[in-house]
Structure formats: C-alpha cells, structure tokens
Amino acid sequence: MNRTALHTALHMTIAAGLLVATAAPGFAQEGRPAPRTAKDVAPIDLTGYWESRIVDEWRFRVTPQKGDLAWVQITADARKAAMAWDPAKDEAEGKACRAYGAVGITQRPGLMHITWSDPATLKMDFDTGTQTRMVHFSKAPADKGAASWQGYSEAVWQTPGNVLIFTGDAYVPALVRGQAAGAPTTGTLRVTTTNMLPGYIRKNGIPYSDKAVLTEYFNRIVEHGDNYLVMTQMVDDPANLPQPFIRTYTWKQLPNATGWDPTPCLPR
C-alpha cells in the first residue's frame, strides 16, 4: 500500500472511530450492553419502611411553640412572619400542609415508605400528612409544572467507586481505574428539590419561600445489625435565610408496614 492510500485508510479509520464515540447516548453500540437505569446502578438499597428517630430537637420537631426560634438564623422579615404564625388561618386558607412540604416532611415523626415507581424514579410516601415525594433521576423537563408542597426533585447517585454518567435517559457507571467490574460499592443519594410552594422550615411558622432550594444527602448505615438511613438536609433561601439551614435526620428500617398510619396534615 502506497503512502497516499495508507493516509486515506488511516483517516477513514479515525473518522469511523469518532462517529462511534459521538453516537447519540442512550443507545447500545454493537457488542456492548445497553445503558443501565438508575435502579440498576443503585449503590445502596433505600427501599422499604423507615421510622423517624427523633433523638434531639423534640421541642422543634414535635411540639414547637410560637416564638421559639432558637438555633436557626433567619432574616428580620422571616422573624416577623414567624411571630405572626396562626395555624387557624393556615387551616382556613387551605394551607394546613405548610409544615409538610419537602423541607418539613422529613422532620415530622412517622413512617416513610420508599419504592421504585419506575427504573428512573424513586417514590417516597409518608404516613404523616399523607404526603408523596417523587425523586427523578431522568433529565428534568423545561417546564416542571405548577409549584407544589413537595416540589420537583432531581437525583444522582454519588459513589467513591464509581462516577455515574448521565446518558440522556439513563445513568451508566464509569469504573475507576483499578476497580474490578461488579465490585461492591457504597454511595450516597443526592437530591435537589425546587419548584416548591412556600412552607415552614419548622412547624411553628418559620418560613421558606418559593425561591428555596433543598439539597439532601441520603446514606445507609448498619449498626448492631440494624439498618439506618441518615439524611442530611440543607435549605438555601435568599428571602428568609442569611445562611443555609442544615440538619441531619435519622430513620430506622422496619421489617414490614406495621404501624403505617396515614394521617392528614395538622397545622397545630
């Protein structure tokens, strides 16, 4: 083969390689497995029934009193709003669930049931307030619809062993150098929630606005043979918080649905 023919063949080979490398994501290439879903690559199993463990902040999470604003930094306007908290008014205006939105629901005592609604969506049901959160791994739509108590939640797995890559309709793992394929991993679920209706950071009227952004990290641990879900929550709200509000909540896994008792939102 002469030099010109060799160069032509080489250019054609490179072009073919680039075409394969830039093919539309989400489609399996010949001889390669199809992209796996968020459920397939989940590094931890969060499904099941979980009971809220309130080991501190009982006075804030269970029996909050009007004017008890300790341990949270809020703006002057937020303080004024909290001091004017009127649960009867919320009830009359059809806003009894203001403390049961995405920010507040994890603070309430009760049970949580986590299932996969589909391979790209986790469903979190809460018996307290009878609330449901949908956590989406797929790409968020341009229009997230009307604001709601639970807002719109986007999720991604974070693991020390894998870097998860979004392919347009699924997540696929990119193995870190030196890690064997199929090796067990651990990881964290990161959830970012926006598009929320204005609600309460605490049940006694400390407000968050419709501009608030909720970021959560879910980790599963085992202690003395029991499974626990540790949930770290950070609320950013330029309208009411001069700095992020950060708390960690713990849930213990239950063997079944015993104790599941859906109740309405209670503003008082």
C-alpha positions in Angstrom: 0.0 0.0 0.0 1.5 3.4 -1.0 1.7 6.4 1.3 -1.4 8.1 -0.1 -3.5 5.0 0.3 -2.2 4.5 3.8 -3.1 8.0 4.8 -6.6 7.7 3.3 -7.2 4.4 5.2 -6.0 5.9 8.4 -8.2 9.0 8.1 -11.2 6.7 7.4 -10.5 4.7 10.5 -10.2 7.8 12.7 -13.4 9.2 11.2 -15.2 5.9 11.9 -14.0 5.9 15.5 -15.2 9.5 16.1 -18.6 8.6 14.6 -19.0 5.8 17.1 -17.7 7.8 20.0 -20.1 10.7 19.3 -23.2 8.5 18.6 -26.3 9.5 20.3 -26.1 8.4 24.0 -28.7 6.1 25.4 -28.3 3.6 22.5 -26.3 0.4 22.8 -23.4 0.0 20.4 -22.9 -3.3 18.7 -21.4 -5.8 21.1 -21.9 -3.5 24.1 -24.6 -3.7 26.7 -27.4 -1.2 26.7 -27.2 1.7 29.3 -28.4 0.7 32.7 -31.0 2.6 34.6 -30.7 4.4 37.9 -32.3 1.5 39.7 -29.8 -0.9 38.1 -26.7 1.0 39.2 -28.0 2.0 42.7 -25.0 1.5 45.1 -27.3 1.3 48.1 -30.9 0.0 48.6 -33.1 2.6 50.1 -36.4 0.7 49.6 -38.6 -0.4 52.5 -40.3 1.1 55.5 -38.4 3.5 57.7 -39.3 5.0 61.1 -38.2 8.5 62.1 -35.9 8.5 65.1 -36.2 11.8 67.0 -33.2 11.8 69.3 -33.0 15.5 69.6 -34.8 18.7 68.8 -38.1 17.2 70.1 -39.3 20.7 71.0 -38.8 21.9 67.4 -40.0 18.8 65.5 -42.9 17.5 67.6 -44.2 20.2 70.0 -43.0 23.6 68.5 -44.2 26.7 70.3 -45.0 30.1 68.8 -42.0 32.3 69.1 -39.5 29.6 69.8 -37.0 30.5 67.1 -33.8 29.2 68.7 -30.9 27.7 66.7 -32.0 29.0 63.3 -30.7 32.1 61.6 -33.5 34.0 59.8 -34.0 37.4 58.4 -35.9 40.2 60.1 -38.9 39.6 57.8 -38.8 35.9 58.4 -38.8 36.5 62.2 -41.8 38.9 61.8 -43.7 36.2 59.8 -42.9 33.5 62.4 -44.1 35.7 65.3 -47.4 36.1 63.4 -47.8 32.4 62.9 -51.5 31.5 63.0 -52.3 27.8 62.4 -56.1 28.5 62.3 -55.5 31.0 59.5 -53.4 28.4 57.5 -56.2 25.9 58.0 -58.9 28.3 56.9 -56.9 29.2 53.7 -56.4 25.5 52.8 -52.7 25.6 53.7 -52.6 23.1 56.5 -49.7 21.3 54.9 -47.3 24.2 55.0 -45.1 22.3 57.5 -45.4 19.1 55.5 -43.7 20.2 52.3 -40.4 18.7 51.1 -38.5 20.7 53.7 -40.6 19.9 56.7 -41.9 16.4 56.0 -38.7 14.7 57.0 -38.8 16.4 60.3 -42.2 15.1 61.2 -42.5 11.9 63.4 -43.9 8.9 61.5 -43.0 6.4 58.8 -41.6 6.6 55.3 -42.1 4.0 52.6 -39.6 4.1 49.7 -40.2 2.2 46.5 -39.2 2.4 42.8 -42.1 3.9 40.9 -40.2 3.1 37.7 -36.5 2.4 36.9 -35.7 6.1 36.9 -38.0 7.4 39.7 -37.9 6.8 43.5 -41.2 7.2 45.4 -41.2 8.3 49.0 -44.6 8.0 50.8 -45.0 9.5 54.3 -47.9 8.5 56.5 -47.7 11.7 58.5 -49.6 14.3 56.4 -50.2 11.6 53.8 -47.5 13.1 51.5 -45.7 11.6 48.5 -42.4 12.8 47.0 -41.2 11.7 43.5 -37.5 11.7 43.1 -36.4 11.8 39.4 -33.1 10.5 38.0 -34.1 11.4 34.5 -33.4 14.8 33.0 -35.7 17.5 34.3 -38.2 18.9 31.9 -38.0 22.6 30.9 -41.5 23.1 32.4 -41.7 21.5 35.8 -45.4 22.3 36.1 -47.2 24.2 38.9 -45.3 24.5 42.2 -46.4 22.1 44.9 -45.7 21.2 48.5 -43.2 18.5 47.5 -41.7 20.4 44.5 -39.7 18.8 41.8 -36.8 16.6 43.0 -33.8 15.7 40.8 -31.4 12.9 41.9 -28.0 11.5 41.2 -26.0 8.6 42.8 -22.6 9.6 44.2 -20.1 6.8 44.9 -16.5 6.6 45.9 -16.0 3.6 43.5 -18.0 4.9 40.5 -18.6 8.1 38.7 -22.1 8.0 37.3 -22.7 9.5 33.9 -26.0 10.7 32.6 -26.6 9.4 29.0 -29.9 11.2 28.2 -32.3 8.7 29.7 -30.2 6.6 32.0 -27.1 6.6 34.2 -24.2 4.3 33.5 -21.2 3.6 35.7 -17.7 4.6 34.7 -15.3 2.3 36.6 -12.5 3.9 38.5 -9.1 2.6 37.4 -8.2 -0.5 39.3 -11.7 -1.4 40.4 -13.0 -4.8 39.2 -16.2 -4.8 37.3 -19.1 -5.7 39.5 -17.2 -4.9 42.7 -19.5 -4.0 45.6 -19.7 -0.2 46.3 -21.3 2.1 48.7 -22.6 5.5 48.0 -24.9 8.4 48.6 -28.2 9.6 47.0 -28.1 13.4 46.4 -31.5 15.0 45.8 -32.1 18.6 44.8 -35.6 20.0 45.1 -37.0 23.2 43.7 -40.4 24.4 42.5 -41.9 24.3 46.0 -44.8 26.2 47.4 -43.9 28.5 50.3 -43.9 26.5 53.5 -42.5 26.2 57.0 -38.9 25.2 58.0 -40.3 24.4 61.4 -43.9 23.7 62.2 -44.2 26.9 64.3 -44.2 29.2 61.3 -40.5 29.8 60.4 -41.0 30.4 56.6 -39.2 29.4 53.5 -40.2 30.9 50.1 -40.9 29.7 46.6 -37.2 30.5 45.8 -35.9 28.0 48.3 -33.6 25.2 47.2 -33.5 22.0 49.2 -30.4 19.7 48.9 -30.4 16.3 50.6 -27.9 13.5 51.0 -29.2 10.0 51.9 -26.8 7.5 53.3 -27.5 3.9 54.6 -25.5 2.6 57.5 -25.7 -0.6 59.6 -25.3 -0.5 63.4 -25.7 -3.5 65.7 -27.4 -5.4 63.0 -30.0 -2.6 62.3 -30.3 -0.6 59.1 -30.4 3.2 59.4 -31.0 5.9 56.9 -29.1 9.1 57.7 -30.5 12.1 55.8 -28.6 15.4 55.8 -30.7 18.3 54.6 -29.6 21.8 53.5 -32.1 24.6 52.8 -31.0 27.7 50.9 -33.5 30.6 50.7 -32.4 34.1 49.9 -35.7 35.5 51.1 -35.6 34.2 54.6 -32.2 32.7 55.5 -28.9 34.6 55.7 -27.1 31.3 55.6 -28.1 27.7 54.8 -30.2 25.8 57.4 -28.6 22.4 57.8 -29.8 19.5 59.8 -29.4 15.7 59.9 -32.3 13.3 60.5 -32.1 9.5 61.2 -34.5 6.8 60.2 -34.5 3.1 61.3 -35.6 0.4 58.9 -38.6 -1.7 59.8 -39.3 -5.3 58.7 -42.8 -4.5 57.4 -45.6 -2.0 57.3 -46.7 -2.5 60.9 -47.5 0.9 62.3 -48.2 2.5 59.0 -51.0 5.1 59.7 -51.7 7.8 57.1 -53.0 10.9 58.8 -53.9 14.4 57.4 -51.7 17.5 57.8 -52.1 19.0 61.2 -51.2 22.7 61.3 -51.2 23.0 65.1 
